[in-house]
Amino acid sequence: MICDIYNPDMTPFSGDPRANLKRVLAEMHELGFTDFNLGPEPEFFLFKLDENRKPTLELNDSGGYFDLAPTDLGENCRRDIVLELEEMGFEIEASHHEVAPGQHEIDFKYEDAVTACDSIQTFKLVVKTIARKHGLHATFMPKPLFGVNGSGMHFNMSLFKEGENAFYDENGELQLSETAYQFLAGMLKHARGYTAVTNPTINSYKRLVPGYEAPCYIAWSGKNRSPLVRVPSSRGLSTRLELRSVDPSANPYLAMAVLLKAGLDGVKNKLTPPTPVDRNIYGMDEEERHEAGIYDLPESLNHALIELSKDDAVRDGLGEHIYEHFIEAKQIECDMFRTAVHPWERDQYLEIY
């Protein structure tokens, strides 16, 4: 059931992520914009189940990017997921095998922010349910396996004003409007602050490392795919900014709220983005990156929580109730991870010491 949560006096509950997103959207309306659209690109892995119907680490296939059957043994499952989603009213735009073995992506058409977030939650449930019917476990864990790509959920975002894309300007540089550049500047300025929300698990930061396509540097480009934000080539109504750091463990309502808040901060304060980076950032050393004004995303959840605590705009995007409870829950998660003894430690130290 998808709904909003209210207090007994029928005021919106401040701990409801869906109502919180609507609160931030109301601020957007005050600035004259009518819609904020989201097109998500969620990725997931398919693992086999054991005889007790418990997930294993055995992948369903050894396929790669855009592979087809018989290499892509997940094709039948993916097709059934698509058919089920279409029966429910989803407009599927792409369905394919991703880079890593056992990894898949299904993209659906952009919708207004609240509807898109509802769709993400429904999508996850459908994927997991249909996978079970095929004797498989679908996981949206960001990095279930070492040495291969993790799963992201790129967010393609655009502001609209009375049916017109506010990011598009036929005569602008890269055919982007002043609003697009300001929104982009806000996203880059607050990137460290909102990463705890867009990448909210300990495991999220095993994905945000060099070498596996996921972004770990704060930069943007209209030409290459290594920066945090890229500008896809489509223009007109399809003009959009693509944030590549988000992963599918994120609460979509909270992620949308803080990203919109960050972008609107750029619009309200008429911020200017840094120069685009049109070369492979992964090929640059640290000195070259700093000379170009490129800095790292947080390297751990604990680091990201510290950055969140220092960013007033992102905190306001969550609201004080959600912020306080989010921080508390995530600090407990960090402490549990810190104090646990992991297999890597035993492998490294048990026989030596």
Secondary structure, 3 states (H helix, E strand, C coil): CCCCCECCCCCECCCCHHHHHHHHHHHHHHCCCCEEEEEEEEEEEEEEECCCCCEEEEECCCCCCCCCCCCCCCHHHHHHHHHHHHHCCCCEEEEEECCCCCEEEEEECCEEHHHHHHHHHHHHHHHHHHHHHCCEEEECCCCCCCCCCCCCEEEEEEEEECCEECCECCCCHHHECHHHHHHHHHHHHCHHHHHHHHCCCCCHHHHCCCCCCCCCEECEECCCCCCCEECCCCCHHHCCEEECCCCCCCCHHHHHHHHHHHHHHHHHCCCCCCCCCCCCHHHCCHHHHHHCCCEECCCCHHHHHHHHHCCHHHHHHHCHHHHHHHHHHHHHHHHHHHHCCCHHHHHHHCCCC
